[in-house]
């Protein structure tokens, strides 16, 4: 009788744990699919430097969370950015 009761309880516990494992798998897949993928756009003259001069050496460019990347004639360049604080703006009265 004790073996039967133990088997019954352990089977019940495993059945209760299974949805949790499925939920973890589902959460992982959901989070994985939310990750951004790299998208490249061709530079057709729209890329300019800080002096508004064209950058024909940039072939492709893209942007991802906090990073801009550039595929150039002779390699890859990237620029990282982050927001350290936000400035509160006052409402315009008028």
N, C-alpha and C positions, 0 to 999 in steps of 0.2 A: 504494500500500500504506500509506503514511504517513497519507493522508487517511482511509482506512478504519479504521486503528488509532485515529486521533484521534476519529473519529465514534463508534467502539465505546466508547472510554473515556469520552467526554463523555456519552454516553447512559447508561452505567453509573453515572456520578456523579450525573446528574440523577435516576435511579431511586432512588439511595440517599438523596438529599436530600428526595424527596417524602414519605416517612414522617415525617421530622422536621417538615416544614411541617404535615402532618396532625396530628402530635402537639401542636404549638404551638396549632393551631386548637382541638383537643380540650381542651387545658389551659385555654385562654382561656374557652371555653364552659362548662367545668366550674366555673371560678372565678367567672364571671359569674353562673351560676345559684345559687351558694352565697351570693351577696349577699342580705342581708335586705331585705325589702320593708316599707314602712310599713304598720302595722296600726292602725286607729283603733277605739276602743271608746267607746260612748256613756256619758256620765256620767248615771247614774240615781240620784244621791245618794251614791255611794260616795266621791267626791272630797272631801277635807277639807284645811284649811290646817294650819299648825303648832300651832294652838290647838284643833284638832279641830272647827272650825266648818265647816259645809257650804259648798261653792263652787258655787253654782248658775250662775255666769257661765261655768264650764267646760262646754262642750257635748260635746266629744270629747277623748280623750287617748290617748297611746300611748308606747311605749318602743322604742328602738333602741340599738344598741351605744354606750353612754356618753351617751345623750341621751334625756331625757323631753320630750315635746312636748304642748302643750295648745291645742286650738282653742277660743277663747273668743268671747263675744258680739261683742267689738270688736277681734279680731285673733288673732294666734298668739303663744304664749309657749313658751319652751323652757328647759331646764336641762341643762347639760353636767356630766359627772362623770368622774373617772378615779381609778384606784388608783395611788398613788405608791409604796407599799411595803406589804408584808404583815407582820402581827405573828405571830410564832411562838407557838403555844399549847402549854402543857405538858400532858402527859397527866394526867388526874385519877387519883390513887392512892387506893384505898379498900378 
